[in-house]
């Protein structure tokens, strides 16, 4: 089947080929009436823009790569959706890669995106130390923004939530609700999120004069299974505090599920909080008190920062931005 040309679209619409180009690219002045006529003609003829030719002509592909630690985690699914929507508003497409929480695979994904000539990359690094070399190498080749998590030692932009402020919100709420002893259930300190949330927890516990319960810090992974296991460990050690602060909603959902199995009243005997406000948080039994991250705002800032970096050619030619957005606490039935 012969490919439809831009000249045929112009003839059908009764305009010049230059007008067709402006209308279909969205760049340049075209009246709404002419724009509709051109797009109708293109649709009727089955015209498709030659993206390769356009990329060569404009020195850009209008594509952005994104690498996340684990697409199976509902928080990252939501974050990817927000980024995709923000890019769509600017006429750009997203290439998504899942690092499967493996730094070596993450590095391979990043190299693949660079080879595909994407205009820039948004990455949430899998590991605070082991991801650093790949992130730095990628930032040297393309504009790059770190999202949610970050690695140190690179002059790249970052946008995410203020984890220290989030822990203040959680602990102030628990303190006001009468909790005296608290414990923290999180993941191993292998990334900035796990590190900062634990740091913020310890800091605010001390400031409020609360007591860290026996077995007060349990570290595993971001998963429902780990939440169940952690709660079971506390029960067997007879070390239940007044409240458990979980570093993400998956852990908290595992904790509340184990509480039901052990006939522990939540929040009567044990208050439980999560982090991220994933869709399932409000559907659990009891509904989960949790920290809500402004994912749409985080995504919009990341896309804006990437555009700014693209204009300078590299984030290393200007001061890197570090934007920590304000979280909010969603109070539900798992706390008093």
Secondary structure by P-SEA (a helix, b strand, c coil): cccccaaaaaaaacccaaaaaaaaaccccccaaaaaaaaaaaaaaccccaaaaaaaaaccccbbbbbccccccaaaaaaaaaaaaaaaaacbbbbbbbccccaaaaaaaaaaaaaacccbbbbcccccccaaaaaaaaaaccbbbbcccccccccbbbbbcaaaaaaaaaaaaaaaaccccbbbbbcccccaaaaaaaaaaaaaaaaaccccccccbbbbcccaaaaaaaaaaaaaacccccbbbbccaaaaaaaaaaaaaacccccccbbbbbccccccccccccccbbbbbaaaaaaaaaaaaaaaaaaaccccccbbbbbbbbbbbbbccccc
